[in-house]
Amino acid sequence: MDDPNYEREILSLLKDYQWLHNDPSSDLNNFFTGDTFSRCVPDDWQQWLSHLSEDQLHTLTITSEDAISSWAPEVPPSLIKFIHECRRLSLRNLISSQAIHAHHDPLRHHNSVTRGMSIKKLHEVQRLGTLITELAGKYSSKVKIVDIGSGEGYLSSVLSYCYDLDVVGVDAQFTKGEVDFSRKIPTPLGAEKRRGILAGEISGKLPKPDREAEVKRLEDKLQFVQRFIPVRIHLVHHVTLCRLTSRANSFWISHPDTKIILIGLHTCGVLACSMLRLFNACEAVVGFVGVGCCYHKGRIEDIFPMSHTSTRTMESNFHGILDSQSLYLACESPELRCSQSIEDQRYALRRRFYRSVLEVSFRCAFGSNFAGHFVVRDVKRQDCGDFFDYSKAAAAKLRTNPPIEGADQVFANWSTDENVKQVWKRYKDREKEILIVLQLQMILAPVIESLLILDRYQYLVEQGMEVRVEQLFDAKLSPRNIVLCAQKP
Ligand SMILES: C[S@@+](CC[C@H](N)C(=O)[O-])C[C@H]1O[C@@H](n2cnc3c(N)ncnc32)[C@H](O)[C@@H]1O
């Protein structure tokens, strides 16, 4: 990670394969309208990959280069080189991973705390619990853990009840889970357990009078919960760097002998970056443990680059290499996809395929009125039986901005419309093309994530922090599994 050429090599690779991650064609909705396959994929790759079976393509991301070469004669050397370079530059192949199940498990005796958690969440909170406890144990003074973006409060609660840490959870939303969780804790738990602090927030989007009513309603609800349940609950507001800094600083003034460790499990986009900036800026914060997610949530300029090193490298020759589509791809997980059943993988592919064909149908149906602004919200699995079922269900879930005149009429006759039938006839045998490009994207995705984590690592190192980067979770369970753990010297 400390090799000065590492970042440059990643960026060169991303520059060479921009068509896979940073191009209108890399958004698979535009797959057929942008003619992605024949326009972008090199001819020899197209031919060779088209000969592979569907099963082989589904496992392309996790098969060794030697095995891939043996699948069919004359594999294009540039394809093998692409796969090799993506793997070589992927952070998860460069850093150590903690042996799974290596730790003592304090969660075993706390069924009431862990009830309702998925296997994935249990795995994550147990691994993080051990890591955070070790970090907190390094300080002789009092330590307060601040869990940013605590969500349902699973990690905060486990740290408080199972690892006996002093925790404040902060989230932008008042989730039903917080109250539900509080009800699960058996009473009385004893005074020393009265420290799990969960937080809720009232959305800043409400108009002012509604907002005040909502504040009142939530406060009443919280007081009710507090009276009966030994969990203190705080109301906080949407976390921004500025708010977080002023809260942390005022806390420090009133508690000068308490150290803060900031933690975040799956902190989305810009929130993870705000936490890192706070860690750097606020003296009271001595430690940081974070696992990012949803890298695309927020403005790209607030997310990447953070470090001087990356900023300089980007300015030299790589300006504009990443866009929001690249950040979106960074959230993908080849391991997780491969661990799904073949039926689930086929279903996911089929949806993408139908969605891309639907885009062509829109253009045919609405001609010049259509400027690519249809958003199709989630279509249920039972509605994906065939393209016409899917497109009828999709039509019912369309959100257009602005609405297109005559759309209702067009969708009412969708399955009998001759244009739509013609479009389907033209594309119905081309699903494999999408699978090929999707798998190439999956091979590249970990490299983009590596760049983002490397930049955060460099940012912390530049500030003089001691930093560790580890793969903490099992990639088959948790797509976002790399943890950044830092301390001030
Ligand atoms: C992906 S969830 C993770 C929840 C939890 N840490 C977990 O792993 O189960 C991200 C959480 O961050 C919260 N969040 C996002 N932006 C935030 C902000 N600016 N301030 C506070 N919370 C925020 C969201 O409401 C959401 O609950």
The ligand as an ORCA input file, in Angstrom:
! r2SCAN-3c Opt
* xyz 0 1
  C     -25.842      1.705      5.707
  S     -26.571      2.279      7.141
  C     -25.556      1.529      8.378
  C     -26.258      1.362      9.686
  C     -25.461      0.628     10.749
  N     -24.211      1.241     11.062
  C     -25.277     -0.821     10.381
  O     -24.233     -1.175      9.891
  O     -26.246     -1.574     10.535
  C     -26.053      3.974      7.194
  C     -26.748      4.783      8.265
  O     -26.137      6.077      8.285
  C     -27.141      7.033      8.517
  N     -26.659      8.328      8.005
  C     -26.350      8.641      6.734
  N     -25.937      9.922      6.656
  C     -25.990     10.417      7.918
  C     -25.683     11.675      8.495
  N     -25.213     12.676      7.760
  N     -25.864     11.824      9.823
  C     -26.296     10.793     10.593
  N     -26.595      9.585     10.100
  C     -26.447      9.399      8.791
  C     -28.361      6.504      7.800
  O     -29.556      7.019      8.341
  C     -28.228      4.987      8.027
  O     -28.934      4.570      9.162
*
